[in-house]
Amino acid sequence: MRNRVSFIAAMVLAAFALACVDDNKPNNPNNPTSPSPVDMAITIQGVRGNMSFAPATANVRVGQLVEWRNVDTIVHDLDEDNGRFDTGNIAAGTTSRTLRKDVEGTFPYHCTIHPGMVGTIVVTP
C-alpha cells in the first residue's frame, strides 16, 4: 500500500513539474506557435486617439515582420483602413500574430473596437 501511495505521489509531482515547464509555447491563440524574430513591435498603449500606438507611425522595409503588443488592460484588434490586414482580437497582455508587408506604401490602420485608435505603417524598399 505504501509503495502505491509513493507511486501516486511521484506521478502527481511529475505532472505538476511538467505543467510548470516553460517550453516557449504561448498560451494565447493570437501568438505565433513558435518564437520568431520581428523587425517592428508596436505597443498598444490604450484608447488615446493617434497616441494609442508606440510608435504611432511605424517605418519598416518591404518583407519585414511587424507585431502588436497589447499592454493595455482591454482587448483590441487592428484592421488596415483598406481592409488588407486584420489582426483579430488581441487580448490584454498578449501579442498579435506577425504581419509581413510585401509592398511599399503607407498603410493606415485602426482598432475596430475603438475606431479613434489609429496608427500607420510606412513600408519602404
N, CA, C and O atoms as a printed pandas DataFrame, in Angstrom:
     atom_number atom_name residue_name chain_id  residue_number  x_coord  y_coord  z_coord
0              1         N          MET        A               1    0.817   -1.195    0.000
1              2        CA          MET        A               1    0.000    0.000    0.000
2              3         C          MET        A               1    0.861    1.260    0.000
3              4         O          MET        A               1    0.567    2.224   -0.706
4              5         N          ARG        A               2    1.951    1.240    0.816
5              6        CA          ARG        A               2    2.811    2.413    0.888
6              7         C          ARG        A               2    3.495    2.664   -0.452
7              8         O          ARG        A               2    3.666    3.821   -0.837
8              9         N          ASN        A               3    3.893    1.612   -1.177
9             10        CA          ASN        A               3    4.509    1.781   -2.489
10            11         C          ASN        A               3    3.538    2.406   -3.475
11            12         O          ASN        A               3    3.927    3.219   -4.313
12            13         N          ARG        A               4    2.279    2.022   -3.370
13            14        CA          ARG        A               4    1.267    2.582   -4.264
14            15         C          ARG        A               4    1.078    4.081   -3.990
15            16         O          ARG        A               4    0.988    4.874   -4.927
16            17         N          VAL        A               5    1.019    4.466   -2.719
17            18        CA          VAL        A               5    0.881    5.884   -2.349
18            19         C          VAL        A               5    2.108    6.661   -2.812
19            20         O          VAL        A               5    1.970    7.770   -3.328
20            21         N          SER        A               6    3.288    6.109   -2.641
21            22        CA          SER        A               6    4.518    6.768   -3.095
22            23         C          SER        A               6    4.518    6.933   -4.605
23            24         O          SER        A               6    4.927    7.974   -5.119
24            25         N          PHE        A               7    4.062    5.914   -5.317
25            26        CA          PHE        A               7    3.999    5.974   -6.782
26            27         C          PHE        A               7    3.035    7.074   -7.224
27            28         O          PHE        A               7    3.360    7.863   -8.111
28            29         N          ILE        A               8    1.856    7.131   -6.613
29            30        CA          ILE        A               8    0.860    8.146   -6.971
30            31         C          ILE        A               8    1.398    9.544   -6.660
31            32         O          ILE        A               8    1.236   10.469   -7.455
32            33         N          ALA        A               9    2.038    9.691   -5.499
33            34        CA          ALA        A               9    2.609   10.994   -5.135
34            35         C          ALA        A               9    3.683   11.406   -6.138
35            36         O          ALA        A               9    3.756   12.573   -6.523
36            37         N          ALA        A              10    4.508   10.465   -6.559
37            38        CA          ALA        A              10    5.558   10.765   -7.539
38            39         C          ALA        A              10    4.950   11.173   -8.872
39            40         O          ALA        A              10    5.451   12.090   -9.523
40            41         N          MET        A              11    3.878   10.508   -9.287
41            42        CA          MET        A              11    3.223   10.852  -10.558
42            43         C          MET        A              11    2.601   12.247  -10.493
43            44         O          MET        A              11    2.684   13.012  -11.454
44            45         N          VAL        A              12    1.980   12.575   -9.364
45            46        CA          VAL        A              12    1.383   13.904   -9.202
46            47         C          VAL        A              12    2.471   14.975   -9.260
47            48         O          VAL        A              12    2.295   16.003   -9.915
48            49         N          LEU        A              13    3.584   14.742   -8.585
49            50        CA          LEU        A              13    4.690   15.706   -8.614
50            51         C          LEU        A              13    5.269   15.846  -10.018
51            52         O          LEU        A              13    5.595   16.953  -10.446
52            53         N          ALA        A              14    5.396   14.743  -10.731
53            54        CA          ALA        A              14    5.912   14.789  -12.103
54            55         C          ALA        A              14    4.974   15.572  -13.006
55            56         O          ALA        A              14    5.425   16.378  -13.820
56            57         N          ALA        A              15    3.673   15.342  -12.871
57            58        CA          ALA        A              15    2.698   16.083  -13.683
58            59         C          ALA        A              15    2.755   17.563  -13.365
59            60         O          ALA        A              15    2.683   18.392  -14.273
60            61         N          PHE        A              16    2.882   17.913  -12.090
61            62        CA          PHE        A              16    2.987   19.310  -11.692
62            63         C          PHE        A              16    4.243   19.945  -12.274
63            64         O          PHE        A              16    4.199   21.072  -12.768
64            65         N          ALA        A              17    5.357   19.229  -12.219
65            66        CA          ALA        A              17    6.619   19.752  -12.747
66            67         C          ALA        A              17    6.516   19.990  -14.242
67            68         O          ALA        A              17    6.994   21.011  -14.735
68            69         N          LEU        A              18    5.900   19.068  -14.977
69            70        CA          LEU        A              18    5.740   19.255  -16.422
70            71         C          LEU        A              18    4.846   20.444  -16.739
71            72         O          LEU        A              18    5.080   21.156  -17.716
72            73         N          ALA        A              19    3.837   20.661  -15.930
73            74        CA          ALA        A              19    2.938   21.791  -16.156
74            75         C          ALA        A              19    3.645   23.120  -15.931
75            76         O          ALA        A              19    3.247   24.136  -16.502
76            77         N          CYS        A              20    4.670   23.126  -15.118
77            78        CA          CYS        A              20    5.390   24.368  -14.798
78            79         C          CYS        A              20    6.544   24.664  -15.750
79            80         O          CYS        A              20    7.143   25.736  -15.671
80            81         N          VAL        A              21    6.864   23.741  -16.643
81            82        CA          VAL        A              21    7.988   23.938  -17.550
82            83         C          VAL        A              21    7.620   24.977  -18.598
83            84         O          VAL        A              21    6.543   24.908  -19.190
84            85         N          ASP        A              22    8.507   25.938  -18.832
85            86        CA          ASP        A              22    8.314   26.939  -19.875
86            87         C          ASP        A              22    8.929   26.404  -21.155
87            88         O          ASP        A              22   10.149   26.405  -21.317
88            89         N          ASP        A              23    8.075   25.948  -22.064
89            90        CA          ASP        A              23    8.599   25.388  -23.304
90            91         C          ASP        A              23    8.461   26.362  -24.466
91            92         O          ASP        A              23    8.483   25.959  -25.629
92            93         N          ASN        A              24    8.318   27.649  -24.146
93            94        CA          ASN        A              24    8.235   28.723  -25.139
94            95         C          ASN        A              24    7.020   28.614  -26.040
95            96         O          ASN        A              24    7.010   29.195  -27.125
96            97         N          LYS        A              25    6.004   27.892  -25.621
97            98        CA          LYS        A              25    4.776   27.842  -26.396
98            99         C          LYS        A              25    3.781   28.779  -25.740
99           100         O          LYS        A              25    3.360   28.536  -24.610
100          101         N          PRO        A              26    3.390   29.863  -26.438
101          102        CA          PRO        A              26    2.474   30.810  -25.834
102          103         C          PRO        A              26    1.106   30.172  -25.600
103          104         O          PRO        A              26    0.716   29.254  -26.320
104          105         N          ASN        A              27    0.387   30.655  -24.602
105          106        CA          ASN        A              27   -0.924   30.118  -24.309
106          107         C          ASN        A              27   -2.029   30.964  -24.912
107          108         O          ASN        A              27   -3.188   30.821  -24.521
108          109         N          ASN        A              28   -1.713   31.823  -25.832
109          110        CA          ASN        A              28   -2.688   32.681  -26.470
110          111         C          ASN        A              28   -2.769   32.334  -27.945
111          112         O          ASN        A              28   -1.739   32.293  -28.619
112          113         N          PRO        A              29   -3.975   32.080  -28.472
113          114        CA          PRO        A              29   -4.080   31.728  -29.873
114          115         C          PRO        A              29   -3.668   32.840  -30.831
115          116         O          PRO        A              29   -3.408   32.569  -32.003
116          117         N          ASN        A              30   -3.603   34.109  -30.351
117          118        CA          ASN        A              30   -3.145   35.194  -31.214
118          119         C          ASN        A              30   -1.636   35.170  -31.411
119          120         O          ASN        A              30   -1.129   35.752  -32.370
120          121         N          ASN        A              31   -0.914   34.505  -30.516
121          122        CA          ASN        A              31    0.539   34.464  -30.596
122          123         C          ASN        A              31    0.984   33.405  -31.582
123          124         O          ASN        A              31    0.285   32.410  -31.775
124          125         N          PRO        A              32    2.132   33.598  -32.212
125          126        CA          PRO        A              32    2.658   32.555  -33.077
126          127         C          PRO        A              32    2.980   31.319  -32.248
127          128         O          PRO        A              32    3.219   31.418  -31.044
128          129         N          THR        A              33    2.985   30.142  -32.899
129          130        CA          THR        A              33    3.224   28.907  -32.160
130          131         C          THR        A              33    4.686   28.723  -31.821
131          132         O          THR        A              33    5.014   27.912  -30.956
132          133         N          SER        A              34    5.569   29.443  -32.470
133          134        CA          SER        A              34    6.972   29.386  -32.097
134          135         C          SER        A              34    7.534   30.790  -32.165
135          136         O          SER        A              34    7.109   31.588  -33.000
136          137         N          PRO        A              35    8.476   31.098  -31.307
137          138        CA          PRO        A              35    9.022   32.443  -31.317
138          139         C          PRO        A              35    9.707   32.740  -32.650
139          140         O          PRO        A              35   10.444   31.905  -33.174
140          141         N          SER        A              36    9.465   33.910  -33.186
141          142        CA          SER        A              36   10.148   34.311  -34.404
142          143         C          SER        A              36   10.580   35.757  -34.233
143          144         O          SER        A              36    9.898   36.547  -33.579
144          145         N          PRO        A              37   11.695   36.092  -34.813
145          146        CA          PRO        A              37   12.156   37.472  -34.668
146          147         C          PRO        A              37   11.247   38.415  -35.449
147          148         O          PRO        A              37   10.818   38.099  -36.559
148          149         N          VAL        A              38   10.963   39.546  -34.874
149          150        CA          VAL        A              38   10.189   40.565  -35.571
150          151         C          VAL        A              38   11.075   41.780  -35.767
151          152         O          VAL        A              38   12.013   42.020  -35.005
152          153         N          ASP        A              39   10.760   42.534  -36.797
153          154        CA          ASP        A              39   11.536   43.725  -37.109
154          155         C          ASP        A              39   10.956   44.969  -36.449
155          156         O          ASP        A              39   11.672   45.942  -36.209
156          157         N          MET        A              40    9.640   44.935  -36.152
157          158        CA          MET        A              40    8.988   46.081  -35.527
158          159         C          MET        A              40    7.919   45.567  -34.579
159          160         O          MET        A              40    7.007   44.849  -34.989
160          161         N          ALA        A              41    8.032   45.933  -33.322
161          162        CA          ALA        A              41    6.996   45.626  -32.333
162          163         C          ALA        A              41    6.323   46.937  -31.963
163          164         O          ALA        A              41    6.958   47.853  -31.440
164          165         N          ILE        A              42    5.040   47.012  -32.239
165          166        CA          ILE        A              42    4.264   48.210  -31.939
166          167         C          ILE        A              42    3.493   47.951  -30.648
167          168         O          ILE        A              42    2.818   46.929  -30.521
168          169         N          THR        A              43    3.590   48.858  -29.707
169          170        CA          THR        A              43    2.922   48.706  -28.421
170          171         C          THR        A              43    1.553   49.373  -28.470
171          172         O          THR        A              43    1.428   50.529  -28.873
172          173         N          ILE        A              44    0.527   48.630  -28.056
173          174        CA          ILE        A              44   -0.818   49.192  -27.910
174          175         C          ILE        A              44   -0.889   49.751  -26.493
175          176         O          ILE        A              44   -0.826   49.006  -25.514
176          177         N          GLN        A              45   -1.021   51.076  -26.399
177          178        CA          GLN        A              45   -0.932   51.755  -25.105
178          179         C          GLN        A              45   -2.278   52.061  -24.490
179          180         O          GLN        A              45   -2.343   52.369  -23.300
180          181         N          GLY        A              46   -3.350   51.991  -25.248
181          182        CA          GLY        A              46   -4.674   52.313  -24.720
182          183         C          GLY        A              46   -5.450   53.167  -25.691
183          184         O          GLY        A              46   -4.960   53.496  -26.771
184          185         N          VAL        A              47   -6.645   53.522  -25.316
185          186        CA          VAL        A              47   -7.534   54.305  -26.173
186          187         C          VAL        A              47   -7.147   55.776  -26.053
187          188         O          VAL        A              47   -7.687   56.506  -25.222
188          189         N          ARG        A              48   -6.199   56.203  -26.898
189          190        CA          ARG        A              48   -5.666   57.572  -26.831
190          191         C          ARG        A              48   -5.585   58.217  -28.210
191          192         O          ARG        A              48   -4.650   58.972  -28.478
192          193         N          GLY        A              49   -6.534   57.939  -29.081
193          194        CA          GLY        A              49   -6.526   58.544  -30.409
194          195         C          GLY        A              49   -5.264   58.198  -31.177
195          196         O          GLY        A              49   -4.885   57.030  -31.258
196          197         N          ASN        A              50   -4.608   59.214  -31.745
197          198        CA          ASN        A              50   -3.401   58.949  -32.535
198          199         C          ASN        A              50   -2.180   58.673  -31.662
199          200         O          ASN        A              50   -1.084   58.473  -32.184
200          201         N          MET        A              51   -2.353   58.660  -30.343
201          202        CA          MET        A              51   -1.267   58.303  -29.421
202          203         C          MET        A              51   -1.494   56.911  -28.826
203          204         O          MET        A              51   -0.889   56.564  -27.812
204          205         N          SER        A              52   -2.358   56.121  -29.449
205          206        CA          SER        A              52   -2.706   54.792  -28.940
206          207         C          SER        A              52   -1.615   53.762  -29.187
207          208         O          SER        A              52   -1.564   52.734  -28.512
208          209         N          PHE        A              53   -0.751   54.032  -30.145
209          210        CA          PHE        A              53    0.274   53.071  -30.536
210          211         C          PHE        A              53    1.651   53.704  -30.420
211          212         O          PHE        A              53    1.815   54.899  -30.662
212          213         N          ALA        A              54    2.631   52.906  -30.053
213          214        CA          ALA        A              54    4.006   53.402  -29.973
214          215         C          ALA        A              54    4.896   52.441  -30.764
215          216         O          ALA        A              54    5.073   51.291  -30.364
216          217         N          PRO        A              55    5.449   52.902  -31.870
217          218        CA          PRO        A              55    5.284   54.233  -32.454
218          219         C          PRO        A              55    3.950   54.358  -33.192
219          220         O          PRO        A              55    3.402   53.371  -33.682
220          221         N          ALA        A              56    3.440   55.586  -33.261
221          222        CA          ALA        A              56    2.187   55.835  -33.976
222          223         C          ALA        A              56    2.371   55.615  -35.469
223          224         O          ALA        A              56    1.464   55.137  -36.151
224          225         N          THR        A              57    3.544   55.963  -35.971
225          226        CA          THR        A              57    3.914   55.669  -37.361
226          227         C          THR        A              57    5.121   54.752  -37.316
227          228         O          THR        A              57    6.200   55.141  -36.868
228          229         N          ALA        A              58    4.923   53.528  -37.787
229          230        CA          ALA        A              58    5.986   52.524  -37.782
230          231         C          ALA        A              58    6.604   52.458  -39.170
231          232         O          ALA        A              58    5.898   52.255  -40.158
232          233         N          ASN        A              59    7.905   52.627  -39.248
233          234        CA          ASN        A              59    8.625   52.567  -40.519
234          235         C          ASN        A              59    9.342   51.227  -40.638
235          236         O          ASN        A              59   10.184   50.887  -39.807
236          237         N          VAL        A              60    9.000   50.466  -41.685
237          238        CA          VAL        A              60    9.629   49.173  -41.930
238          239         C          VAL        A              60    9.995   49.075  -43.406
239          240         O          VAL        A              60    9.553   49.877  -44.229
240          241         N          ARG        A              61   10.808   48.077  -43.722
241          242        CA          ARG        A              61   11.177   47.813  -45.110
242          243         C          ARG        A              61   10.323   46.666  -45.647
243          244         O          ARG        A              61    9.778   45.869  -44.885
244          245         N          VAL        A              62   10.220   46.600  -46.967
245          246        CA          VAL        A              62    9.470   45.522  -47.616
246          247         C          VAL        A              62    9.949   44.174  -47.076
247          248         O          VAL        A              62   11.150   43.914  -47.005
248          249         N          GLY        A              63    9.001   43.327  -46.699
249          250        CA          GLY        A              63    9.310   41.983  -46.229
250          251         C          GLY        A              63    9.576   41.856  -44.745
251          252         O          GLY        A              63    9.694   40.741  -44.238
252          253         N          GLN        A              64    9.672   42.967  -44.034
253          254        CA          GLN        A              64    9.928   42.871  -42.596
254          255         C          GLN        A              64    8.652   42.485  -41.847
255          256         O          GLN        A              64    7.537   42.692  -42.326
256          257         N          LEU        A              65    8.854   41.916  -40.650
257          258        CA          LEU        A              65    7.750   41.441  -39.821
258          259         C          LEU        A              65    7.363   42.470  -38.768
259          260         O          LEU        A              65    8.223   43.098  -38.150
260          261         N          VAL        A              66    6.057   42.635  -38.572
261          262        CA          VAL        A              66    5.505   43.578  -37.598
262          263         C          VAL        A              66    4.568   42.802  -36.677
263          264         O          VAL        A              66    3.871   41.887  -37.117
264          265         N          GLU        A              67    4.554   43.176  -35.387
265          266        CA          GLU        A              67    3.582   42.623  -34.456
266          267         C          GLU        A              67    3.137   43.723  -33.508
267          268         O          GLU        A              67    3.822   44.735  -33.353
268          269         N          TRP        A              68    1.977   43.522  -32.869
269          270        CA          TRP        A              68    1.449   44.472  -31.893
270          271         C          TRP        A              68    1.403   43.800  -30.535
271          272         O          TRP        A              68    0.933   42.670  -30.403
272          273         N          ARG        A              69    1.898   44.508  -29.519
273          274        CA          ARG        A              69    1.896   44.011  -28.139
274          275         C          ARG        A              69    0.904   44.844  -27.339
275          276         O          ARG        A              69    1.077   46.053  -27.179
276          277         N          ASN        A              70   -0.131   44.187  -26.840
277          278        CA          ASN        A              70   -1.188   44.880  -26.116
278          279         C          ASN        A              70   -0.822   44.998  -24.641
279          280         O          ASN        A              70   -0.974   44.041  -23.881
280          281         N          VAL        A              71   -0.342   46.168  -24.238
281          282        CA          VAL        A              71   -0.020   46.411  -22.833
282          283         C          VAL        A              71   -1.175   47.126  -22.119
283          284         O          VAL        A              71   -1.044   47.530  -20.963
284          285         N          ASP        A              72   -2.283   47.275  -22.806
285          286        CA          ASP        A              72   -3.479   47.863  -22.220
286          287         C          ASP        A              72   -4.194   46.789  -21.385
287          288         O          ASP        A              72   -3.775   45.632  -21.371
288          289         N          THR        A              73   -5.255   47.172  -20.702
289          290        CA          THR        A              73   -5.991   46.228  -19.854
290          291         C          THR        A              73   -7.242   45.679  -20.530
291          292         O          THR        A              73   -7.988   44.909  -19.925
292          293         N          ILE        A              74   -7.477   46.073  -21.793
293          294        CA          ILE        A              74   -8.663   45.600  -22.515
294          295         C          ILE        A              74   -8.264   45.078  -23.892
295          296         O          ILE        A              74   -7.158   45.328  -24.370
296          297         N          VAL        A              75   -9.181   44.354  -24.514
297          298        CA          VAL        A              75   -8.930   43.759  -25.825
298          299         C          VAL        A              75   -8.973   44.825  -26.923
299          300         O          VAL        A              75   -9.741   45.784  -26.850
300          301         N          HIS        A              76   -8.136   44.635  -27.936
301          302        CA          HIS        A              76   -8.128   45.484  -29.127
302          303         C          HIS        A              76   -7.986   44.586  -30.348
303          304         O          HIS        A              76   -7.631   43.413  -30.229
304          305         N          ASP        A              77   -8.264   45.141  -31.512
305          306        CA          ASP        A              77   -7.948   44.479  -32.774
306          307         C          ASP        A              77   -7.511   45.571  -33.738
307          308         O          ASP        A              77   -7.763   46.752  -33.498
308          309         N          LEU        A              78   -6.865   45.187  -34.817
309          310        CA          LEU        A              78   -6.378   46.184  -35.763
310          311         C          LEU        A              78   -6.735   45.768  -37.174
311          312         O          LEU        A              78   -6.494   44.632  -37.583
312          313         N          ASP        A              79   -7.315   46.703  -37.913
313          314        CA          ASP        A              79   -7.644   46.500  -39.315
314          315         C          ASP        A              79   -7.023   47.623  -40.119
315          316         O          ASP        A              79   -7.086   48.789  -39.732
316          317         N          GLU        A              80   -6.417   47.257  -41.252
317          318        CA          GLU        A              80   -5.951   48.293  -42.162
318          319         C          GLU        A              80   -7.177   49.012  -42.711
319          320         O          GLU        A              80   -8.205   48.382  -42.958
320          321         N          ASP        A              81   -7.078   50.316  -42.903
321          322        CA          ASP        A              81   -8.220   51.094  -43.374
322          323         C          ASP        A              81   -8.771   50.567  -44.695
323          324         O          ASP        A              81   -9.977   50.645  -44.928
324          325         N          ASN        A              82   -7.914   50.032  -45.565
325          326        CA          ASN        A              82   -8.362   49.475  -46.846
326          327         C          ASN        A              82   -8.724   47.999  -46.750
327          328         O          ASN        A              82   -9.033   47.372  -47.763
328          329         N          GLY        A              83   -8.690   47.439  -45.550
329          330        CA          GLY        A              83   -9.102   46.058  -45.350
330          331         C          GLY        A              83   -8.095   45.002  -45.768
331          332         O          GLY        A              83   -8.470   43.840  -45.924
332          333         N          ARG        A              84   -6.827   45.360  -45.957
333          334        CA          ARG        A              84   -5.832   44.386  -46.418
334          335         C          ARG        A              84   -5.276   43.520  -45.301
335          336         O          ARG        A              84   -4.767   42.434  -45.574
336          337         N          PHE        A              85   -5.356   43.963  -44.054
337          338        CA          PHE        A              85   -4.954   43.092  -42.952
338          339         C          PHE        A              85   -5.864   43.290  -41.766
339          340         O          PHE        A              85   -6.458   44.353  -41.583
340          341         N          ASP        A              86   -5.962   42.249  -40.965
341          342        CA          ASP        A              86   -6.793   42.214  -39.769
342          343         C          ASP        A              86   -6.085   41.312  -38.770
343          344         O          ASP        A              86   -5.821   40.147  -39.068
344          345         N          THR        A              87   -5.776   41.833  -37.592
345          346        CA          THR        A              87   -5.056   41.033  -36.596
346          347         C          THR        A              87   -5.956   40.085  -35.829
347          348         O          THR        A              87   -5.464   39.156  -35.188
348          349         N          GLY        A              88   -7.258   40.296  -35.878
349          350        CA          GLY        A              88   -8.135   39.574  -34.960
350          351         C          GLY        A              88   -7.974   40.184  -33.587
351          352         O          GLY        A              88   -7.189   41.114  -33.406
352          353         N          ASN        A              89   -8.713   39.670  -32.613
353          354        CA          ASN        A              89   -8.641   40.219  -31.261
354          355         C          ASN        A              89   -7.276   39.957  -30.635
355          356         O          ASN        A              89   -6.708   38.874  -30.775
356          357         N          ILE        A              90   -6.762   40.972  -29.942
357          358        CA          ILE        A              90   -5.509   40.877  -29.200
358          359         C          ILE        A              90   -5.855   41.150  -27.742
359          360         O          ILE        A              90   -6.078   42.297  -27.355
360          361         N          ALA        A              91   -5.900   40.108  -26.948
361          362        CA          ALA        A              91   -6.279   40.240  -25.541
362          363         C          ALA        A              91   -5.234   41.053  -24.781
363          364         O          ALA        A              91   -4.083   41.158  -25.203
364          365         N          ALA        A              92   -5.651   41.619  -23.668
365          366        CA          ALA        A              92   -4.737   42.362  -22.805
366          367         C          ALA        A              92   -3.563   41.477  -22.416
367          368         O          ALA        A              92   -3.739   40.323  -22.027
368          369         N          GLY        A              93   -2.357   42.037  -22.527
369          370        CA          GLY        A              93   -1.157   41.309  -22.139
370          371         C          GLY        A              93   -0.646   40.305  -23.153
371          372         O          GLY        A              93    0.258   39.529  -22.843
372          373         N          THR        A              94   -1.204   40.298  -24.368
373          374        CA          THR        A              94   -0.756   39.346  -25.379
374          375         C          THR        A              94   -0.230   40.076  -26.611
375          376         O          THR        A              94   -0.272   41.304  -26.697
376          377         N          THR        A              95    0.256   39.300  -27.542
377          378        CA          THR        A              95    0.858   39.822  -28.766
378          379         C          THR        A              95    0.121   39.261  -29.974
379          380         O          THR        A              95   -0.298   38.104  -29.976
380          381         N          SER        A              96   -0.034   40.090  -30.997
381          382        CA          SER        A              96   -0.708   39.657  -32.223
382          383         C          SER        A              96    0.148   38.661  -32.995
383          384         O          SER        A              96    1.329   38.476  -32.702
384          385         N          ARG        A              97   -0.456   38.036  -33.967
385          386        CA          ARG        A              97    0.325   37.253  -34.927
386          387         C          ARG        A              97    1.149   38.252  -35.732
387          388         O          ARG        A              97    0.824   39.439  -35.771
388          389         N          THR        A              98    2.195   37.785  -36.360
389          390        CA          THR        A              98    3.045   38.699  -37.122
390          391         C          THR        A              98    2.420   39.018  -38.472
391          392         O          THR        A              98    1.639   38.242  -39.024
392          393         N          LEU        A              99    2.784   40.167  -38.974
393          394        CA          LEU        A              99    2.324   40.640  -40.275
394          395         C          LEU        A              99    3.556   40.958  -41.108
395          396         O          LEU        A              99    4.496   41.581  -40.616
396          397         N          ARG        A             100    3.555   40.536  -42.355
397          398        CA          ARG        A             100    4.633   40.866  -43.291
398          399         C          ARG        A             100    4.039   41.714  -44.404
399          400         O          ARG        A             100    3.106   41.288  -45.086
400          401         N          LYS        A             101    4.576   42.910  -44.586
401          402        CA          LYS        A             101    4.134   43.767  -45.690
402          403         C          LYS        A             101    5.128   43.604  -46.834
403          404         O          LYS        A             101    6.310   43.920  -46.698
404          405         N          ASP        A             102    4.637   43.110  -47.950
405          406        CA          ASP        A             102    5.499   42.811  -49.094
406          407         C          ASP        A             102    5.441   43.849  -50.204
407          408         O          ASP        A             102    6.028   43.652  -51.268
408          409         N          VAL        A             103    4.743   44.945  -49.969
409          410        CA          VAL        A             103    4.684   46.024  -50.959
410          411         C          VAL        A             103    4.951   47.359  -50.260
411          412         O          VAL        A             103    4.646   47.541  -49.081
412          413         N          GLU        A             104    5.525   48.273  -51.020
413          414        CA          GLU        A             104    5.780   49.614  -50.498
414          415         C          GLU        A             104    4.468   50.366  -50.330
415          416         O          GLU        A             104    3.475   50.057  -50.988
416          417         N          GLY        A             105    4.474   51.346  -49.451
417          418        CA          GLY        A             105    3.310   52.203  -49.323
418          419         C          GLY        A             105    3.080   52.643  -47.896
419          420         O          GLY        A             105    3.824   52.291  -46.981
420          421         N          THR        A             106    2.032   53.420  -47.734
421          422        CA          THR        A             106    1.611   53.898  -46.428
422          423         C          THR        A             106    0.285   53.230  -46.116
423          424         O          THR        A             106   -0.662   53.312  -46.898
424          425         N          PHE        A             107    0.223   52.563  -44.961
425          426        CA          PHE        A             107   -0.925   51.746  -44.623
426          427         C          PHE        A             107   -1.504   52.182  -43.273
427          428         O          PHE        A             107   -1.060   51.718  -42.224
428          429         N          PRO        A             108   -2.503   53.082  -43.306
429          430        CA          PRO        A             108   -3.147   53.478  -42.059
430          431         C          PRO        A             108   -4.021   52.333  -41.538
431          432         O          PRO        A             108   -4.599   51.575  -42.316
432          433         N          TYR        A             109   -4.108   52.220  -40.206
433          434        CA          TYR        A             109   -4.937   51.184  -39.601
434          435         C          TYR        A             109   -5.626   51.749  -38.368
435          436         O          TYR        A             109   -5.290   52.835  -37.896
436          437         N          HIS        A             110   -6.595   50.998  -37.854
437          438        CA          HIS        A             110   -7.363   51.435  -36.688
438          439         C          HIS        A             110   -7.853   50.213  -35.917
439          440         O          HIS        A             110   -7.852   49.091  -36.424
440          441         N          CYS        A             111   -8.265   50.460  -34.690
441          442        CA          CYS        A             111   -8.903   49.428  -33.874
442          443         C          CYS        A             111  -10.397   49.482  -34.195
443          444         O          CYS        A             111  -11.016   50.535  -34.047
444          445         N          THR        A             112  -10.986   48.364  -34.630
445          446        CA          THR        A             112  -12.415   48.393  -34.961
446          447         C          THR        A             112  -13.279   48.468  -33.708
447          448         O          THR        A             112  -14.427   48.908  -33.771
448          449         N          ILE        A             113  -12.736   48.040  -32.571
449          450        CA          ILE        A             113  -13.472   48.114  -31.315
450          451         C          ILE        A             113  -13.483   49.549  -30.795
451          452         O          ILE        A             113  -14.457   49.998  -30.191
452          453         N          HIS        A             114  -12.376   50.262  -31.042
453          454        CA          HIS        A             114  -12.213   51.658  -30.598
454          455         C          HIS        A             114  -11.723   52.462  -31.812
455          456         O          HIS        A             114  -10.527   52.734  -31.918
456          457         N          PRO        A             115  -12.623   52.847  -32.729
457          458        CA          PRO        A             115  -12.219   53.448  -34.011
458          459         C          PRO        A             115  -11.351   54.698  -33.917
459          460         O          PRO        A             115  -10.688   55.055  -34.891
460          461         N          GLY        A             116  -11.340   55.368  -32.772
461          462        CA          GLY        A             116  -10.489   56.540  -32.614
462          463         C          GLY        A             116   -9.016   56.186  -32.476
463          464         O          GLY        A             116   -8.153   57.056  -32.590
464          465         N          MET        A             117   -8.726   54.920  -32.234
465          466        CA          MET        A             117   -7.318   54.464  -32.121
466          467         C          MET        A             117   -6.792   54.276  -33.534
467          468         O          MET        A             117   -7.289   53.426  -34.273
468          469         N          VAL        A             118   -5.791   55.060  -33.915
469          470        CA          VAL        A             118   -5.277   54.998  -35.276
470          471         C          VAL        A             118   -3.747   54.935  -35.280
471          472         O          VAL        A             118   -3.083   55.452  -34.382
472          473         N          GLY        A             119   -3.221   54.299  -36.295
473          474        CA          GLY        A             119   -1.773   54.213  -36.483
474          475         C          GLY        A             119   -1.468   54.043  -37.968
475          476         O          GLY        A             119   -2.378   53.923  -38.789
476          477         N          THR        A             120   -0.199   54.033  -38.299
477          478        CA          THR        A             120    0.221   53.927  -39.698
478          479         C          THR        A             120    1.487   53.077  -39.784
479          480         O          THR        A             120    2.387   53.172  -38.949
480          481         N          ILE        A             121    1.524   52.248  -40.818
481          482        CA          ILE        A             121    2.751   51.531  -41.165
482          483         C          ILE        A             121    3.221   52.112  -42.494
483          484         O          ILE        A             121    2.460   52.168  -43.460
484          485         N          VAL        A             122    4.485   52.544  -42.536
485          486        CA          VAL        A             122    5.099   53.045  -43.767
486          487         C          VAL        A             122    6.135   52.014  -44.194
487          488         O          VAL        A             122    7.079   51.730  -43.457
488          489         N          VAL        A             123    5.952   51.449  -45.398
489          490        CA          VAL        A             123    6.829   50.411  -45.915
490          491         C          VAL        A             123    7.652   51.000  -47.045
491          492         O          VAL        A             123    7.107   51.528  -48.014
492          493         N          THR        A             124    8.981   50.906  -46.915
493          494        CA          THR        A             124    9.904   51.424  -47.938
494          495         C          THR        A             124   10.740   50.273  -48.483
495          496         O          THR        A             124   10.825   49.207  -47.874
496          497         N          PRO        A             125   11.364   50.507  -49.656
497          498        CA          PRO        A             125   12.175   49.419  -50.243
498          499         C          PRO        A             125   13.396   49.068  -49.404
499          500         O          PRO        A             125   14.164   48.179  -49.771
